[in-house]
Amino acid sequence: MAKLTIADLKKIKEKQHATFALREGGYRAKVTVHMGTCGIAAGARDIMSVLMDEISQAGVEDVITTTSGCAGFCAREPMATVEILDNPPVKYGDLTADKIREIFKEHVIGGKPIEKYALVVGSETTY
Amino acid sequence: MEKYLANLLMCAGTGCVATGTPKVVAALKAELEKHGLSDEIKVVLTGCNGFCAEGPVMLVYPEEIFYQKLTVEEIPKLVEEHFLKGRPYEKLMFKDIEKKHAIPVMNDIPFFKYQVLRVLRNKGMIDPESLEEYIARDGYMAAAQAVNEMTPEDIIKVMKDSGLRGRGGAGFPTGLKWEFASKSQADQKYMLCNGDEGDPGAFMDRSVMEADPHSVIEGMIIGARAIGASKGVIYVRAEYPLAVERLQMAIDICLESGLLGENILGSDFSFDLEIYLGAGAFVCGEETALMRSIEGQRGMPRPRPPFPAHKGLWDKPSVLNNVESLAQVAPIILNGAEWYRTLGTEKSPGSKVFALTGDIRNVGLVEVPMGIPLKTIIYDIGGGIAKKKKKFKAVQLGGPSGGCIPEELINIPVTYEDITRTGAIVGSGGMVVMDEDTCMVSTSKFFLEFTADESCGKCTPCRVGTRVMLDMLTDITEGRGREGDIETLQDLSKDIIATSLCGLGQTAPNPVLTTIRYFRHEYESHIRDHWCQAGICSDLCSFHILDDKCKGCGLCLRGCPSNAVVGEKKKPHRIIQELCLQCRSCYDACKFGAIEIKPSLKKEPEPALKDEGVTQ
């Protein structure tokens, strides 16, 4: 390893940022891919892989992805929920690889929900 | 760029390694591989997470889900549920004791909720073997400032203003220590780190060295810059192999990358660092003895002055700081003295790490703000007494140099001043909780055995005095105690404290003095009534079954090693005293509290075992 300078320290810190955003919770957007039995059967794993590729290619560091169980609307799987900080979550259904790419570019990066794919805005009320 | 769906931070501290981390990690990695998740999920081995009682533990980011007591058998199910289907796996979560429901998120668990992390800022957060991960958490930024932008005076001012007090036990202000050494003129100075943690039940420093070795090194670089030292030594006991391994790894990578050695970070400051292995003598935690030990001599203290700041290692000005003190230096330099003072009290600022052990539910490592009530640590963080029906009796603070604090004082704030007033000391941070089944005379005897063994022998009052006190305590616990023994113990204590050279002798009588102060009646009952009410001193108790409470369940009968318990099923049992060995197994087995502990039935105490001396 070459001798480090102060500039190098900063560079290393930047490079590690994505990993630590995950651990420190400093993220701007969160995409949840629903992976109940129904979701997995309908191809949610592929959706997740595509999403991970997109994030990786775009080089964004403030987007995290996570999985969750069945959203209850099995007929419209695969589904994903996009949450941008300070905005209500948006649920998308009947996803395909192309759709999730588009959603990633328009909504996650661009901040504009794609209405034609959206099922609902907001979350169910829980008691 | 590598992008992960989740980071699994698996604790690889000594505690969790002992309970199975290596096997669990192997199983976890194999299972992730099997499901094709290896590219999406990163497994990181971290230092001690702190919640050792529940080990092996793992933290899942980004959700911050805390899993505990992992086993190889549960891994396939865990991977399937959480990582394949996205359903956090409840079975392995922490359970609320009263309500029995699972608490998934780490910071909702009371053990973690009340903690503040400064010393342990990177615990369970980074891979201790990765320099990059340490740098990602602002690592070496403070050192960069210290060597490039700050003068030694600047550094010392920040440290003095912060009010950081040495975390090794004595509580001497770190900034002041640095200032003394900085003003000493010499061609060579030394920056030393004390990793010779030796109190029974204490593992704070080991955890810091294991979980975050770079934080100690960074603190030493800054300290060295402040006092003008070009060489440093970390003194660690050889029985901390994992700490030694990780420190050495950290030093090697720092040398390679210019964070140690010549011209650190391109500045004109140079600092070399090496590890010295101690053989584990308790007295070598004393600064002058430690320095003698590094010089290759027998570890014995010498009179001060001259203080090490003027004449230390190899008779050159030296500063010796404790691991925990050094680990706090970098954040103080980065965030300033004011920030440091936002926690704690005026005279005891900042936070302190404690190792919680003994009869407590949540055994582990905790960091709390100074000034927090002792009760909060024991009940909220520690979860109270481990055994359900047992009551809290006392907490031992400060190890063999400290004392026992009784229940009446449990509301006191944890500061250097308040704890000292009770007769105990904050010490390095060992906190041993004891429940009502503890005999305080035996407890003080245990600590005195330790100090009598560890006394280096230089000062007669310490060498002989602790031995005489130990013999008296042995007599008391075996039924040969006499009226006046308590007063003699107190007198001897005063003399030993007044006439010993170093901290070992000056504090060795503390456990005896505090137990006499708060539990004098136990000493009296041992001496006068031949009655150890906790049933620990086997010569001073007898066990009896209460007819009205005994359900005749037979648990005591089955557990008795000498067949002293007799009785028919569902009828009250009886103990044949002639056969009873006072082993307590019936007392521990009984679920109905039907075993009563009474004074010894023996007429005459057994004569003391004579020390025959060493023969050829």
Interface residues (C-beta under 8 A of the other chain):
Chain A: M1 A2 K3 L4 T5 I6 L9 I12 K13 K15 Q16 H17 A18 T19 F20 L22 R23 G25 Y27 K30 T32 V33 H34 M35 G36 T37 I40 M48 M52 I55 S56 G59 I64 T65 T66 T67 S68 G69
Chain B: M1 E2 K3 Y4 L5 A6 N7 L9 E40 K42 Y61 P62 E63 E64 F83 L84 K85 G86 R87 M125 E132 E133 I135 A136 R137 D138 G139 Y140 M141 A144 N148 I253 E256 S257 G258 L259 L265 G266
